[in-house]
């Protein structure tokens, strides 16, 4: 199984999210995405990431916004491009760094909370310790301390 770690900066605030690619993962502004990037230039459902035996691919799901790889390869709407470890993609105007690793099947991926730095599952968008949204660190759940 492949896992992907995406890193981006918006308004001088860095964010990252890791997702396993046993199943396709979506990236976009909407909360329903596997990886949410809250920026107006990112479409609600901007891209889909999937892995096969040849590696990791990105599909442009946006009808209006650009997906480009390393600033040179534009991925047309509903088209796919191959990703490699160390690439960067542009989703709208947001530059996203790409790290790809191969992990054994059945591995539980862990991440670190962007606020309290405690270990959490990479599938959790809300930190169970401090209530911080991992895709929007300014959003906290009420009642969590």
N, C-alpha and C positions, 0 to 999 in steps of 0.2 A: 504494500500500500504506500502511496505517496502522501505526504503532508506538505502543506504550503503555509508559509508565514508571510503575511503582507504587512508592510510598514509604510506609514504616510505621516505628513505633517500638515496641519491646517491651523492658521493663525498662531504660529510658533508653538503649537502643542502637538507632540509626537504621539502616534497611536500605532498599535500593532495587534494583529489577530492571527491565530493559527487555526487551520482547519484540516482535518483528515479528508482525503479524497477517495475514500472507498465508494462514496456516492458523489455525484456532482455537487458543487457548492456555488451559490450565487453571491454576487457582490453588487451592492447598490446602496442608494440613500434610504430605501424603505426598511423598516424594522423587521420585516419577514425574511430578509436575506441572511445567509450564513455569516457573511461579513458585511457589516453596515459601515458605510463611509458617509457621514452627514455633511454634505457640501452641496450647494445649489447646482454646480456644474456636473454632478454625478446623477445619472438617471435613477429612478426609483428601483429598477432592476437593470443594471448596466451590463453585467457580464456573467458568464457561467464558466467555471473552472472544472475540468474533468481530467482524469488520468486514464491512460491505457498503457499497453506494453511498450509503446514508443516514448512515453513521457507525459508531460502535462500540457494541456491545450486551454486557450482562452477563447470564448465565443462572444462576439459583440451582440448584445441583446437590445441595445439602445437604437431607437429610430432616429435620434437627432444628435447624439453626442459621439465623439470619437473615442476609439480604443486604439492606442498605438503601442508598439513594443520597441523599447530603446530609442524612441524618438524618430525612427526611420520607417518602420513597417506599420502602415495603417491597416487595421483589421476592418473590412467592410461589414455593414449590418448583416447579421446572421452568418458571417464568415468566421473562420477559426485561424488562430495563429499558435505556433509552438512557443512554449516558455522554457527557459533554462534558468538554473540557479544563478542569481546575481543580476538577472534582467531587471529593468524597470518598465512599468506600463503607465501610460497616461489614461486616466479615466476622467473625461472632461478636462479640467485644468489641474487635477490632483495627480501628482507624481507618486507612484506606489512602487516601493522596492519589493522584489520577489526573492524569497529563499525557498528552495525545494529540497526536501529530504525524503529518502525512502526509509520507511519504518516497517517492522515486522507486523503481519496481520494480527489483529486483536490487541494492539498496543493502545493504551489510554494516553491521549495527548494532554499534557498539562501546560498551563500558562501562568503568568504572574499578573495579579491585579494592577491596573494602571494607577490606582490610588494608594492602596495599603501594602502593595508588594507581596501579598500572601499568595500561596499556590492555589490555583483553581483549575477546574477542567477547562480545556480550550473550547468546549461546547457551551460553556456558560457565558451568557452575555451580562448577567448581573452577578457581582461578587457576593457570595453568601456571608462574607465577613463584614463588609462595610456598605454594601448596597449600591456600589458604583457601577453604572453601565460601562462595559468595556468598549463599546462603540461610541459612546458619548459621555466622557468622564465628568462633564458638568452636571449630568443628571444622576440624582441619588434617590433611592427609595426612601419614603418617609418611614420612621420607626426603626430604622437600622442604625446601629452605632458602631 
